Amino acid sequence: MAQQTDTETIARFNVALAKETEHFDLDFERTLRGVNAMFDDAARGFYLLAEVNGQIVGQLMITYEWSDWRNGVFWWIQSVYVKEEFRARKIFKSLYEHVVTLAKKEGNVCGLRLYAEKQNERAHAVYKKLGMKVTEYDMLEVDFVLKR
């Protein structure tokens, strides 16, 4: 589990993630405030970090979505990032498996969800290999903050 002392690393990973996957430059200070806000209110979710030899090399964030249909909570996996030199070393797999273990212990988690860019075939392959399936839903949004 990440600690508040990890916020700068998490924010830097988020900025790198946005640049790499969406070719988008996030404002670091705004991102850092957003990461800190997660720690300020545990009801928003939490971060998990992966370390190799004491170095943080990967992350993911969990947020919550209530499902009245299931009378349970979906955990949304977001802000997935693994440093490039540590990819293909099963870093995400270890984070994901830890999330599954935590979710099953929680008792009210009805499933896991995430969204991935349609063109990110490598990520899709990893997620499918771990047992995730593409749904019939498209994601739609109105973003009042990030202008693309």
C-alpha positions in Angstrom: 0.0 0.0 0.0 1.3 3.4 -0.9 2.0 6.0 1.7 1.5 9.8 1.6 5.3 10.1 1.3 5.0 8.4 -2.1 2.8 11.2 -3.7 5.5 12.8 -5.8 6.5 9.5 -7.3 2.9 8.6 -8.0 2.2 12.0 -9.6 5.3 11.7 -11.8 4.2 8.2 -12.9 0.8 9.7 -13.8 2.3 12.4 -15.8 4.5 9.9 -17.7 1.5 7.6 -18.2 -0.6 10.4 -19.8 2.3 11.4 -22.1 3.0 7.9 -23.2 -0.5 6.6 -23.7 -2.5 9.7 -24.7 0.3 12.1 -25.8 -1.1 14.5 -23.3 0.9 16.8 -21.0 -0.6 16.8 -17.5 0.1 19.7 -15.2 2.3 18.2 -12.5 1.1 20.4 -9.6 -2.5 19.7 -10.4 -1.8 16.0 -10.6 0.1 16.1 -7.3 -2.8 17.8 -5.6 -5.1 15.1 -7.0 -2.8 12.3 -5.7 -2.7 14.0 -2.3 -6.5 14.3 -2.3 -6.8 10.5 -2.5 -4.7 10.2 0.7 -6.8 12.9 2.3 -10.0 10.9 1.8 -9.7 7.1 1.9 -13.3 6.9 0.6 -11.9 7.8 -2.8 -9.7 4.8 -3.0 -6.0 3.8 -2.6 -2.8 3.3 -4.5 -0.6 0.2 -4.6 3.1 0.3 -5.5 5.5 -2.3 -6.8 9.1 -2.2 -5.7 12.2 -3.9 -6.9 15.3 -3.7 -4.7 13.7 -0.8 -2.8 12.9 1.2 -6.0 9.3 2.0 -6.9 8.8 0.6 -10.4 5.1 0.4 -10.8 1.7 1.5 -9.5 -2.0 1.3 -9.8 -4.9 3.1 -8.2 -8.2 1.6 -7.0 -11.4 3.7 -7.0 -14.9 2.5 -6.1 -18.2 2.2 -8.0 -21.3 1.1 -6.2 -23.4 -1.5 -8.1 -27.1 -1.6 -7.0 -27.6 -4.5 -9.4 -25.0 -6.6 -7.5 -25.3 -4.9 -4.0 -21.6 -4.6 -4.1 -18.7 -2.5 -5.1 -16.6 -2.6 -8.2 -13.0 -1.7 -7.8 -11.8 0.3 -10.7 -8.1 -0.2 -11.6 -6.7 3.1 -12.8 -3.4 4.9 -13.2 -1.6 1.8 -14.1 2.1 2.5 -14.8 5.2 0.4 -14.9 8.6 2.0 -15.6 9.7 1.1 -19.1 12.8 -0.8 -18.1 10.7 -3.0 -15.8 8.0 -4.0 -18.3 7.6 -7.6 -19.3 8.8 -8.6 -15.8 5.3 -9.4 -14.5 5.2 -6.2 -12.3 1.6 -5.5 -13.3 0.6 -9.1 -12.8 1.9 -9.0 -9.2 0.0 -5.8 -8.5 -3.2 -7.3 -10.1 -2.9 -10.5 -8.2 -2.5 -8.5 -5.0 -5.7 -6.5 -5.8 -7.6 -9.7 -6.4 -6.5 -11.0 -3.0 -7.5 -7.8 -1.3 -10.8 -7.6 -3.1 -11.8 -11.1 -2.1 -10.9 -10.5 1.5 -13.0 -7.3 1.5 -16.3 -9.2 1.2 -18.3 -6.6 -0.6 -16.3 -6.3 -3.8 -18.3 -7.7 -6.7 -15.6 -7.4 -9.4 -12.8 -5.4 -10.9 -12.9 -3.1 -13.9 -10.5 -1.0 -15.8 -10.5 0.9 -19.0 -7.7 0.8 -21.6 -7.0 2.7 -24.8 -8.5 0.7 -27.7 -5.2 0.9 -29.6 -3.1 -0.4 -26.7 -3.0 -4.0 -27.8 -0.1 -4.9 -25.5 -2.1 -3.8 -22.4 -5.2 -5.6 -23.7 -3.3 -8.8 -24.1 -1.9 -8.6 -20.6 -5.4 -7.9 -19.1 -7.0 -10.7 -21.1 -4.3 -13.1 -20.0 -5.1 -12.3 -16.4 -8.8 -13.3 -17.0 -10.3 -9.9 -17.8 -12.8 -9.6 -20.6 -13.8 -6.7 -22.9 -17.4 -5.6 -22.1 -20.2 -4.5 -24.4 -20.0 -1.0 -23.0 -18.4 2.0 -24.5 -17.1 4.7 -22.2 -18.5 8.2 -22.7 -17.6 11.3 -20.8 -17.7 15.1 -20.5 -14.4 16.4 -19.1 -14.6 19.8 -17.5 -10.9 19.9 -16.7 -8.7 18.3 -19.4 -9.2 19.8 -22.8 -8.1 17.6 -25.7 
